[in-house]
Amino acid sequence: MMAQTEQWMQSKVEYDHSTGFYRVGREHDEPLSTNVVLSVAAIEGVRPTELPPLARTIDPDALDQVFCGTDDAMLSFSYAGYRVAIHAADRIEITPIDETRALTRN
């Protein structure tokens, strides 16, 4: 699973130094909830199983359904020390809640 997280970081997650955001190119072959967990795990450099369950923050099934068939939805929530903002179905931005976290990860 660690190899999957590393590959996800290399191919999907991009850090924008000017904004402090991690931008994620959503993988449509995976549920949105899986995209979120894999992205945060990749940023943290851990296995997804080392993160708290997403269901403690938001219902993963509901999250997956919110963005089905819509282009203009936006949702944000906190998860594992990050603010996750999902814009429509294609863009995920992840921002460390603690600003020093971004500096130690990049």
SVG drawing of the C-alpha trace seen along z (x, -y; Angstrom):
<svg xmlns="http://www.w3.org/2000/svg" viewBox="-26 -33 37 35">
<polyline fill="none" stroke="black" stroke-width="0.4" points="0.0,0.0 2.9,-2.4 4.0,-2.1 0.4,-3.1 0.7,-6.2 4.1,-7.1 2.9,-6.7 -0.2,-8.8 2.0,-11.6 4.2,-11.6 1.4,-11.5 -1.6,-13.2 -0.5,-15.7 1.2,-19.0 2.3,-21.6 1.8,-25.2 4.3,-27.3 2.5,-30.5 -0.8,-29.4 0.3,-26.7 -2.2,-24.3 -1.7,-20.8 -3.7,-20.5 -4.9,-17.0 -5.8,-15.8 -8.8,-13.7 -8.7,-10.1 -12.2,-9.3 -11.6,-5.6 -11.6,-5.8 -14.4,-7.1 -13.9,-10.7 -13.6,-9.5 -10.7,-7.3 -9.1,-10.2 -9.2,-12.2 -7.7,-9.5 -5.0,-8.6 -4.1,-12.2 -3.8,-13.0 -1.8,-9.8 0.5,-10.7 1.1,-14.2 1.7,-12.8 4.0,-10.0 2.0,-7.3 -0.2,-4.4 -4.0,-5.2 -4.6,-2.8 -2.5,-5.0 -4.9,-7.9 -8.1,-8.3 -11.2,-6.8 -12.7,-9.3 -16.1,-8.3 -15.2,-10.1 -15.3,-13.4 -17.7,-12.9 -19.9,-10.1 -17.7,-8.6 -20.8,-7.3 -22.5,-10.7 -19.2,-12.4 -19.1,-10.1 -22.7,-10.9 -22.6,-14.7 -20.5,-15.2 -22.2,-12.7 -23.6,-14.5 -22.9,-18.1 -20.3,-20.7 -20.9,-23.4 -20.8,-21.9 -18.2,-22.8 -17.6,-21.2 -14.9,-21.7 -14.2,-19.9 -11.3,-19.1 -9.6,-15.8 -6.4,-14.5 -5.0,-18.0 -5.9,-19.4 -8.6,-21.5 -10.0,-19.6 -11.8,-21.6 -13.5,-19.9 -14.5,-22.0 -17.0,-20.5 -15.9,-17.0 -12.3,-17.7 -10.3,-19.7 -9.3,-18.9 -7.3,-21.4 -5.7,-20.3 -4.3,-22.8 -2.5,-22.1 -4.5,-23.5 -1.2,-24.1 1.0,-26.2 4.2,-24.7 3.1,-21.3 3.5,-22.5 7.0,-23.6 8.0,-20.2 6.5,-18.2 8.1,-20.1"/>
</svg>
